[in-house]
């Protein structure tokens, strides 16, 4: 089923058991959920009941999947909260049609009433209605996990780019960001020793005097990725460095878009440049992208600045980046954002096509 849906241009997030399925659904709030009747730890019906108890997942369509064609199982699934029931084996055409029907039905329901952004931010902080997920940063040649980036997720499905956009009151946005950073600092302690963490910090939060108190809770080396929703000056960088413990580093995020101009990079002198996925996508087929990235590699070698490629999804992209001298990468090829810190194996992918996730 996974391959059929991916071939139909669906992004598929897999779970290893019933408990993991609930965690993944909470973290990602998918457009549709397929649940197998028989799963380890929690049965399919138990999973559905758990999902329906989560406010933000009550309206997400759920399809029960089973190899048993019996009306009693259909009824039990529908009572638990399923929207549809599929009996295996199922043809690819029927599978895609049923999924698309549920997605379409959900998309035609009225949206919830709009809430002013700053009011929403304050309510999220008050109710602690957010979490964090982990995405690995790896040595692309060996697959060894070097770090995990901790990314915000909101219980109502609001996208982080919407939550943290430079609109509304700076105070409300910074309060939300500091609350997420505090949780990320705590969750980062769950990782195995030897794995660094990356945290996203806006220039406004970087200037906030409460930030050092949060950073003091981190139990390992960390990188602050300066997000590109406003200008971060040389003076800002100097002030931030004075607050950081030894071994902490600063990264410029989204290099190639937004405020991450070459002049700002020269002013800030970050320890790490994260090359935006807009420059990484199909780099193997674009000589212009290759030339630009090669220039960044030379800049990094001359200034002692490390490079990380974001959004690596294909083996050809990885191989081209390695040939250009970019050795560290992040993207779906190496691991999708996960609700809990995954085990840290020696390799996170095998073969030429990356991991299944």
C-alpha angles and dihedrals in degrees: 000000000000094000093045092054093044089051086054089057097258119141104230123204113192131206129206097214143352096279092049090049091058091047092049093048091050091050100044106023094211124208092243134007126213114199126189115224093228114048134151118262095004128034120233092257091050090051091052092050091050091050094048089054090062110088095215093051100047093097098041110109115244125199119198115216123199142157090218115089103201130129093227091063091048092052094047091051093048091048090051089055108270119148097206142005126222123194117212133263093051127173117246091241093054093045094052092043093053093047093047091049091055093045091049093048092051093047093056093058115104115266118243114265113280116256122204108261097238092047088051091050092052092047091050091053092045094049095035086232096168143074140184134246131200129234121184126237110205147186097253095209096055103019090234113155110239100172146347124233113217112218129191122245125184124216094229093054096253110157116242091233088060095043095051102035116133096258132108125014117352089213094058092046093048093048089055093046094050090049090053091046091052091053091045091053089053095045091048089069088070092069123098117263115271095039115110123211131228121209128190114232128177120218089251093055091043088060094048114109091220093064097083090056089058094045091053088068093063112107100199143034112299142186125217110214108206106220118223104234094107139011119287110198134204088254090052090051093049092049092048094049090054089060098047126096121239112285096026114124139199124228130192107225128211095019107192097037139054120008094339094108123160091249091055091049088054091050097046098037094203122201091228135030116205108203110219118244089241087074094040100052110103091349087150089068100039120076091189092058090046091053093049093049091046087056091052089050090055090047090051092049092050095047102033092246118147121223129219122188114218126206099022106170107154135057091231090057091049093048093048092049091050090051089052092051101259104131104169123068147169131196147099091298089069100032142322123237107283131199094231131032104268122220112279107235125182087255131026096193137031130202125002102306103057129232129326110241 
